[in-house]
């Protein structure tokens, strides 16, 4: 993607922008298109329509089938939302739409819509603003066409042509501590005499009450725990044709047997971290409910490190969980603002790398690290994911994505420990690493950015 000095700067992203409850397998390919489809159909004018079609471009066209983009769009056109859709009802909803080839629009209106013919994958064609582009077209009686183009820019965020990127905060947020760089974040926190997590909470208070913040964090943490629990309870193969078997249930049984046998293993805790990450991302690959953290493809890292904190850290409590997520959100906001969290834009360094940095910062903060140690933890977590490509085999969020989350979670814990063993002094700043990630993503060939046209996607044999 060529640098554009006039491109708008994304707004400050709050905790509830970066951590959203949605469905798998991809925030950019599933959650974003689903939200865009629901927005389009909900805002259609109240007049008879003769046809409706959806055009997919760039990465959405290249790997949309493997990422269930078409399925997500159908659910969105049915006005379902990622955070509330009844997953058990989805098969019947889609089967009915495919059988009737008619989309209900409300007030007794319908429009002919054949999911197989009216969702078009324009492989090899990209729109100029972002690799994840999709256009909705509806034709009204009399021949007038309603056309709207959206971009799914990562983490479930969508942008329509002609508008700036939107989060839950306005483009120029009225927050008490607006920060655009980690240097500004550290300086503001030092001047205010508060931690990064406390500063982030003060900013969140400008958007919602303190009680609402706490309740929202509890809801996010509960959804993360539910996702792990469901991942541990499901067995069998993941959908998509690669015949990847879920490993989390078997690993869970082995770890429980080891504990009951009192078998000593100095890396016992790491096995549990791997387990938590696998459970989340296997559930994500199956289209289950996950929390974008900050994306679906990297959704297992923050929950795995949070589970590590609550299970293995003496004195871990709910206040520590809040501190963790608030500090993680501050770091995620910086990365999203100054680089990208989209694999289609900068490769997997923007997904797993960002999540690893956020989790490292969160853990360092929950363990009582200073602000400079927290920033250092994030810097280490991101620096050692620089250059990471996004090359899913078969366009599915399975190989290497599931294992990559386990590795990213362990990296995050190690990054936090390295930072806490120091005093926060380090040569490379988080700002410098974020800029490097942005530049590396711009230089990265498109075949390594979620198109499944390079790397493992072409060198590993599908089975």
C-alpha angles and dihedrals in degrees: 000000000000117000114256114195090194095054112123118255112243114246127254107286118217130211092265091052093054096040109049128162108234144130134277160290101033136005093206097038100034114018097039097047090045091054091045092051092049090049093049097049093042091055097046113125117257098256137106115281127205100193145358129199139172126214120202123201140184116354092356088061095041099050103010094111093054092044093049092241092149091051091050093049091052091052091048092050086054086056094248118150126217094235097048109028113124101239092199090057096049098090092054093045092052094042091054093049092049092047097048097035085209128114117212113227100181131254090064093300125131135175126208108255128168109191092205095051104027100054105073124195108207098195115195094022122102133182116235101242102055139351092243103067131153132175127203118206127189125176119209129203109282092038101275112147125215109205128177129171125204135183124214101213101182137282092047093297116139131194126194122216108271097024134092119246111281132211129163088280123068120256090258100033119209093224123143094235111035110182130179101177137034088246089058091045093054093045093049092048092048092049091048093045093233140115125259089253092051091049091050090050091052089054091048089053089065088065104037142003123279090247090052091051092052093045091048092051090049090051091051093047091047091052090050091051092046090052092052091047092050091047090054092051100049124084138179134053126332117240123258108069102272089103092225109171121216110253101184098083093051093045090048091054091049093050092050091050090049091052093049089050091050090232111177116229122160090208095049092117093054090056089056091050089052089049095053093049093047092049093054097044095044087053089048091050088053091055095255128149114283139158117250103236088194093314136005093244089060096032096120100061103071094041091048093052091043090052088050089053095049095041104039107024115088111231095020111158144162091274088058091051090053091048090049095052095041093052091044090052092053090055093044090052091055093050094046092047098046103030128357143276092207120109089202090058105039107004127249092315084078093053111030091024093052093045092049091051092048093048092047091052092045094051093045089051094047089051091056100261121165120252091259091050090051091051090046091051090053091047092052092046093052098036093060093052095052112133095019108155129216107228109146114186111245090359088282124134091234115080117069094353101075096050090039089064091054091051091045092053093052090047090053093053091048091048091053092048092048091050093047091052088060132058096246095267113130139153101232118055126215089243090058092049092048090052089048091052090050093049093045090052091052091051094045115105114248091240087071094051109083095294096109088225097117146023118026091352091072102024098051118075113239114230 
